Amino acid sequence: MIREWEGVDCATVMQVMLEAGIGIDVGLWAPVELGTLLASGLLPRVQRISIELAPLDGLESTCPRLTHGMSEWTWPLVADAFRRLADFGSTW
């Protein structure tokens, strides 16, 4: 039904998705958006977070994290991935 919407450029449907049993992939584009996610109360229920290097360490979320970036963001993201791998005691 969402594909049939016309003239809508923004919508908040996360709660409705959860009620329908659909997982949420939250996208954070800047660290300033983290407060909005925390205030929503939805963080413990999201399935994955796509994030541009915002600080999520220490928060109560165990969902997988998809980090993405390019240019100057590439190597900090790679370093963060290796740090996480070491934190979990995993090996390749």
C-alpha positions as CSV (number, residue, x, y, z in Angstrom):
1,M,0.0,0.0,0.0
2,I,2.9,2.4,0.7
3,R,4.0,2.1,-3.0
4,E,0.6,3.6,-3.9
5,W,1.1,6.7,-1.8
6,E,1.3,9.9,-3.8
7,G,2.7,13.3,-2.8
8,V,4.3,11.9,0.4
9,D,7.9,12.9,0.9
10,C,8.4,11.7,4.5
11,A,6.6,9.3,6.9
12,T,7.2,7.7,10.3
13,V,6.0,4.2,10.1
14,M,8.3,2.3,12.5
15,Q,5.7,1.5,15.1
16,V,3.3,0.3,12.5
17,M,6.0,-1.9,11.0
18,L,6.8,-3.4,14.4
19,E,3.1,-4.1,15.0
20,A,3.0,-5.9,11.7
21,G,6.0,-8.0,12.6
22,I,8.3,-6.3,10.1
23,G,11.9,-5.6,11.3
24,I,13.2,-2.0,11.4
25,D,16.5,-0.9,9.8
26,V,17.2,2.5,11.3
27,G,19.4,4.9,9.3
28,L,21.4,7.5,11.2
29,W,23.2,10.0,9.0
30,A,24.8,12.2,11.7
31,P,25.6,11.9,15.4
32,V,23.1,14.6,16.2
33,E,20.3,12.1,15.2
34,L,21.2,9.7,18.0
35,G,19.2,11.7,20.6
36,T,16.0,11.3,18.5
37,L,16.5,7.5,18.2
38,L,17.0,7.2,22.0
39,A,14.0,9.4,22.7
40,S,11.8,7.2,20.5
41,G,12.3,4.2,22.8
42,L,12.6,2.0,19.7
43,L,16.3,1.3,19.9
44,P,15.9,-2.0,21.8
45,R,13.5,-3.2,19.2
46,V,15.3,-2.4,15.9
47,Q,16.8,-5.2,13.9
48,R,19.7,-3.3,12.4
49,I,21.3,0.2,12.4
50,S,22.8,1.7,9.3
51,I,25.1,4.4,10.7
52,E,27.6,7.0,9.6
53,L,30.0,6.5,12.5
54,A,27.7,7.9,15.3
55,P,28.7,6.8,18.8
56,L,26.5,3.8,19.7
57,D,28.9,1.9,22.0
58,G,27.6,1.4,25.5
59,L,23.9,1.7,24.5
60,E,21.5,-1.1,25.1
61,S,21.3,-2.5,21.6
62,T,22.5,-5.9,20.4
63,C,21.3,-5.5,16.8
64,P,23.8,-5.8,14.0
65,R,25.3,-2.6,12.8
66,L,25.9,-1.7,9.2
67,T,28.5,1.0,8.8
68,H,29.0,2.7,5.5
69,G,30.9,5.6,4.1
70,M,33.4,6.6,1.5
71,S,36.5,8.8,1.1
72,E,37.8,10.0,4.4
73,W,35.2,7.9,6.3
74,T,36.4,4.5,4.9
75,W,39.4,3.8,7.1
76,P,37.8,4.9,10.4
77,L,35.0,2.5,9.6
78,V,37.4,-0.4,8.7
79,A,39.3,0.3,12.0
80,D,36.0,0.2,13.9
81,A,35.0,-3.1,12.3
82,F,38.4,-4.7,13.3
83,R,38.0,-3.3,16.9
84,R,34.5,-4.9,17.1
85,L,35.9,-8.2,15.8
86,A,38.6,-8.2,18.5
87,D,36.0,-7.2,21.2
88,F,33.9,-10.3,20.4
89,G,37.0,-12.6,20.3
90,S,36.2,-13.6,16.7
91,T,38.7,-14.7,14.2
92,W,38.5,-14.8,10.4
